[in-house]
Amino acid sequence: MALTNGRLYAARSTLCWTVVPPHPNPAAVTRKTGHWRLERLMRLLALPLIGTLALAACMPPGSAKPDAGNVAAAGPIPAGFQGRWGMSLNDCTSTKGDAKGLMTVSADTLTFYESRGVLTEPQEQSATKLAGLFDFTGEGQSWSYHEILELKDKGQTVIRTETGDGAAPAPLRYTRCPI
């Protein structure tokens, strides 16, 4: 420990130095009362923690949020379409960020490797079919496609058909990624 310019520098490890504000009464810091920094930290953290616990206790039973990974968000895209879809299994498991056939569907957006499409005009919606106009952006460009998404194979396959300038000439087949 070193006292420099009214600041106490304490080594936490050989690689990390932390600046600690000076004690309000430096003469009061002795070996027996030298843990004032920890006490101060505990006091600062106690109030937000107590407030959070108090609010959690006020919530009605069963109102806790379920695991966000297993619940589809409400929006214009039906829940059965939401999730991760790959043109091949490798698109679902890539750890290198090169899953060019991966499509992630959220409540109002289709996200691909280098582009993102937001549903702006839903036209047909059911549990197994969605049609609408999507505004896409990616690589500094913007465009619009009319997209039709159809669920097949008990919700394990999506067939995506797009129309517009530069659209894919044939329907694209995606398989739901395993969790």
C-alpha contacts under 8 A as a table, 3 or more apart, distances in Angstrom:
res1	aa1	res2	aa2	distance
1	M	8	L	6.83
1	M	9	Y	5.50
1	M	10	A	4.66
1	M	11	A	6.53
2	A	8	L	5.75
2	A	9	Y	5.28
2	A	10	A	6.88
3	L	6	G	6.29
3	L	7	R	5.60
3	L	8	L	4.58
3	L	9	Y	6.37
4	T	7	R	5.33
4	T	8	L	6.43
4	T	9	Y	7.51
6	G	21	P	7.99
6	G	22	P	6.01
7	R	19	V	6.90
7	R	20	V	6.33
7	R	21	P	5.56
7	R	22	P	5.06
8	L	19	V	6.40
8	L	20	V	5.37
8	L	21	P	6.47
8	L	22	P	5.90
9	Y	17	W	6.82
9	Y	18	T	6.04
9	Y	19	V	5.12
9	Y	20	V	6.09
10	A	17	W	6.24
10	A	18	T	5.86
10	A	19	V	6.90
10	A	20	V	7.19
11	A	14	T	6.79
11	A	16	C	6.45
11	A	17	W	4.93
11	A	18	T	6.53
12	R	15	L	7.93
12	R	16	C	5.91
12	R	17	W	6.17
12	R	18	T	7.04
13	S	16	C	5.38
13	S	17	W	7.29
14	T	17	W	7.90
20	V	37	R	7.93
22	P	26	P	7.25
23	H	26	P	5.29
23	H	29	V	7.66
23	H	36	W	7.98
25	N	28	A	5.52
25	N	29	V	7.27
26	P	29	V	5.52
27	A	30	T	7.70
28	A	33	T	7.49
29	V	32	K	7.80
29	V	33	T	5.55
29	V	34	G	5.34
29	V	36	W	7.95
30	T	33	T	5.23
30	T	34	G	5.43
31	R	34	G	5.18
32	K	35	H	7.75
33	T	36	W	6.36
34	G	37	R	7.63
35	H	38	L	5.53
35	H	39	E	6.48
36	W	39	E	4.96
36	W	40	R	5.97
37	R	40	R	5.11
37	R	41	L	6.18
38	L	41	L	5.06
38	L	42	M	6.14
39	E	42	M	5.11
39	E	43	R	6.27
40	R	43	R	5.14
40	R	44	L	6.27
41	L	44	L	5.10
41	L	45	L	6.23
42	M	45	L	5.20
42	M	46	A	5.90
43	R	46	A	5.20
43	R	47	L	7.14
44	L	47	L	6.55
44	L	48	P	7.91
45	L	48	P	5.94
45	L	49	L	6.34
46	A	49	L	5.20
46	A	50	I	6.01
47	L	50	I	5.18
47	L	51	G	6.11
48	P	51	G	5.05
48	P	52	T	6.11
49	L	52	T	5.16
49	L	53	L	6.24
50	I	53	L	5.17
50	I	54	A	6.10
51	G	54	A	5.08
51	G	55	L	6.25
52	T	55	L	5.23
52	T	56	A	6.19
53	L	56	A	5.06
53	L	57	A	6.17
54	A	57	A	5.16
54	A	58	C	6.51
55	L	58	C	5.16
55	L	59	M	6.78
56	A	59	M	5.49
59	M	63	S	6.62
59	M	64	A	7.64
60	P	63	S	5.76
61	P	64	A	7.40
65	K	68	A	7.63
66	P	70	N	7.91
66	P	71	V	7.35
67	D	70	N	5.81
67	D	71	V	6.78
68	A	71	V	5.34
68	A	72	A	7.73
69	G	72	A	7.97
72	A	79	A	5.29
72	A	82	Q	6.24
72	A	83	G	7.74
72	A	106	S	7.56
72	A	107	A	7.30
73	A	79	A	7.06
73	A	106	S	7.08
73	A	107	A	5.43
74	A	77	I	7.84
74	A	78	P	7.68
74	A	79	A	7.26
74	A	107	A	5.87
75	G	78	P	6.99
75	G	107	A	4.50
75	G	108	D	5.96
76	P	107	A	6.18
76	P	108	D	5.83
76	P	119	L	7.71
76	P	122	P	7.01
76	P	125	Q	7.96
77	I	81	F	6.89
77	I	82	Q	7.30
77	I	106	S	7.27
77	I	107	A	5.15
77	I	108	D	5.61
77	I	109	T	8.00
77	I	125	Q	7.65
77	I	130	L	7.13
78	P	81	F	5.84
78	P	82	Q	7.01
78	P	107	A	7.29
78	P	125	Q	7.36
78	P	126	S	7.15
78	P	127	A	6.26
78	P	130	L	7.75
79	A	82	Q	5.24
79	A	107	A	7.49
79	A	127	A	7.90
80	G	127	A	6.61
80	G	128	T	7.47
80	G	151	L	7.86
80	G	155	G	6.66
81	F	105	V	6.63
81	F	151	L	7.21
81	F	155	G	7.80
81	F	158	V	7.68
82	Q	104	T	7.35
82	Q	105	V	4.63
82	Q	106	S	5.15
82	Q	107	A	6.78
83	G	104	T	5.69
83	G	105	V	5.21
83	G	106	S	6.57
83	G	176	R	7.52
83	G	177	C	7.96
84	R	92	C	7.46
84	R	102	L	7.07
84	R	103	M	5.94
84	R	104	T	4.47
84	R	105	V	6.37
84	R	176	R	6.12
84	R	177	C	5.54
85	W	92	C	7.09
85	W	102	L	5.76
85	W	103	M	5.09
85	W	104	T	6.14
85	W	105	V	7.86
85	W	158	V	7.91
85	W	174	Y	5.57
85	W	175	T	5.35
85	W	176	R	4.46
85	W	177	C	5.21
86	G	89	L	6.19
86	G	90	N	7.65
86	G	91	D	5.13
86	G	92	C	5.59
86	G	101	G	5.58
86	G	102	L	4.49
86	G	103	M	6.17
86	G	174	Y	5.13
86	G	175	T	5.39
86	G	176	R	6.46
86	G	177	C	6.20
87	M	91	D	6.64
87	M	101	G	5.07
87	M	102	L	6.53
87	M	172	L	7.84
87	M	173	R	6.17
87	M	174	Y	4.55
87	M	175	T	6.26
88	S	91	D	5.51
88	S	92	C	7.29
88	S	101	G	7.00
88	S	174	Y	7.40
88	S	175	T	7.24
89	L	92	C	5.32
89	L	93	T	6.66
89	L	175	T	7.90
89	L	177	C	7.19
90	N	93	T	5.18
90	N	94	S	5.83
90	N	99	A	7.20
91	D	94	S	5.70
91	D	98	D	7.79
91	D	99	A	4.43
91	D	100	K	6.72
91	D	101	G	5.59
91	D	102	L	5.24
92	C	99	A	7.15
92	C	102	L	6.59
92	C	177	C	5.47
92	C	178	P	7.56
94	S	97	G	6.29
94	S	98	D	6.58
94	S	99	A	5.84
95	T	98	D	7.72
96	K	99	A	7.82
98	D	113	Y	7.57
99	A	102	L	5.47
99	A	113	Y	6.60
100	K	112	F	7.29
100	K	113	Y	5.11
101	G	112	F	7.47
101	G	113	Y	7.21
102	L	112	F	6.01
102	L	113	Y	6.62
103	M	110	L	6.58
103	M	111	T	5.63
103	M	112	F	4.93
103	M	113	Y	7.60
104	T	110	L	5.80
104	T	111	T	5.02
104	T	112	F	6.59
105	V	108	D	7.64
105	V	109	T	5.86
105	V	110	L	4.73
105	V	111	T	6.39
106	S	109	T	5.22
106	S	110	L	6.59
108	D	118	V	5.84
108	D	119	L	5.44
109	T	116	R	6.95
109	T	117	G	5.52
109	T	118	V	4.46
109	T	119	L	6.06
110	L	116	R	5.76
110	L	117	G	5.02
110	L	118	V	6.48
111	T	115	S	6.19
111	T	116	R	4.43
111	T	117	G	6.35
112	F	115	S	5.17
112	F	116	R	5.94
114	E	138	G	5.73
114	E	139	E	6.71
115	S	136	F	6.68
115	S	137	T	5.59
115	S	138	G	4.16
115	S	139	E	7.14
116	R	136	F	5.38
116	R	137	T	5.52
116	R	138	G	6.42
117	G	134	F	5.42
117	G	135	D	5.20
117	G	136	F	3.99
117	G	137	T	6.51
118	V	134	F	5.16
118	V	135	D	5.29
118	V	136	F	6.42
119	L	122	P	6.58
119	L	132	G	6.74
119	L	133	L	5.98
119	L	134	F	4.38
119	L	135	D	6.56
120	T	132	G	7.49
120	T	133	L	5.83
120	T	134	F	5.61
120	T	135	D	6.59
121	E	132	G	5.41
121	E	133	L	4.99
121	E	134	F	7.10
122	P	125	Q	7.24
122	P	130	L	7.66
122	P	131	A	6.26
122	P	132	G	4.27
122	P	133	L	6.44
123	Q	130	L	7.59
123	Q	131	A	5.41
123	Q	132	G	4.80
123	Q	133	L	7.69
124	E	129	K	7.17
124	E	130	L	5.40
124	E	131	A	4.86
124	E	132	G	6.70
125	Q	128	T	7.93
125	Q	129	K	5.79
125	Q	130	L	4.60
125	Q	131	A	6.57
126	S	129	K	5.13
126	S	130	L	6.36
128	T	150	E	5.65
128	T	151	L	4.83
128	T	152	K	7.51
128	T	155	G	7.91
129	K	148	I	7.25
129	K	149	L	5.70
129	K	150	E	4.55
129	K	151	L	6.36
130	L	147	E	7.93
130	L	148	I	5.67
130	L	149	L	5.11
130	L	150	E	6.56
131	A	146	H	7.25
131	A	147	E	5.62
131	A	148	I	4.33
131	A	149	L	6.36
132	G	146	H	5.59
132	G	147	E	5.61
132	G	148	I	6.74
133	L	144	S	6.82
133	L	145	Y	5.85
133	L	146	H	4.45
133	L	147	E	6.23
134	F	144	S	5.60
134	F	145	Y	5.52
134	F	146	H	6.22
134	F	147	E	6.84
135	D	142	S	7.27
135	D	143	W	5.99
135	D	144	S	4.50
135	D	145	Y	6.78
136	F	142	S	5.56
136	F	143	W	5.23
136	F	144	S	5.70
136	F	145	Y	7.59
137	T	140	G	7.00
137	T	141	Q	5.63
137	T	142	S	4.45
137	T	143	W	6.59
138	G	141	Q	5.45
138	G	142	S	6.66
144	S	164	G	7.10
145	Y	162	E	6.12
145	Y	163	T	5.64
145	Y	164	G	5.13
145	Y	165	D	7.80
145	Y	167	A	7.17
146	H	162	E	5.54
146	H	163	T	5.24
146	H	164	G	6.58
147	E	160	R	6.88
147	E	161	T	5.74
147	E	162	E	4.46
147	E	163	T	6.63
148	I	159	I	7.93
148	I	160	R	5.70
148	I	161	T	5.11
148	I	162	E	6.33
149	L	158	V	6.35
149	L	159	I	5.69
149	L	160	R	4.68
149	L	161	T	6.59
150	E	158	V	5.43
150	E	159	I	5.17
150	E	160	R	6.67
151	L	154	K	7.40
151	L	155	G	5.38
151	L	156	Q	7.29
151	L	157	T	5.76
151	L	158	V	4.70
151	L	159	I	6.64
152	K	155	G	5.51
152	K	156	Q	6.46
152	K	157	T	5.02
152	K	158	V	6.08
152	K	159	I	7.50
153	D	156	Q	5.39
153	D	157	T	5.78
154	K	157	T	7.70
155	G	158	V	7.49
155	G	176	R	7.94
156	Q	175	T	5.81
156	Q	176	R	5.18
157	T	173	R	7.03
157	T	174	Y	5.62
157	T	175	T	4.58
157	T	176	R	6.08
158	V	173	R	5.94
158	V	174	Y	5.13
158	V	175	T	6.44
158	V	176	R	7.77
159	I	171	P	6.36
159	I	172	L	5.66
159	I	173	R	4.71
159	I	174	Y	6.37
160	R	171	P	5.52
160	R	172	L	5.08
160	R	173	R	6.42
160	R	174	Y	7.80
161	T	168	A	7.71
161	T	170	A	6.96
161	T	171	P	4.52
161	T	172	L	6.41
162	E	167	A	5.82
162	E	168	A	6.43
162	E	171	P	7.29
163	T	167	A	5.41
163	T	168	A	7.47
164	G	167	A	5.34
168	A	171	P	7.20
168	A	172	L	7.97
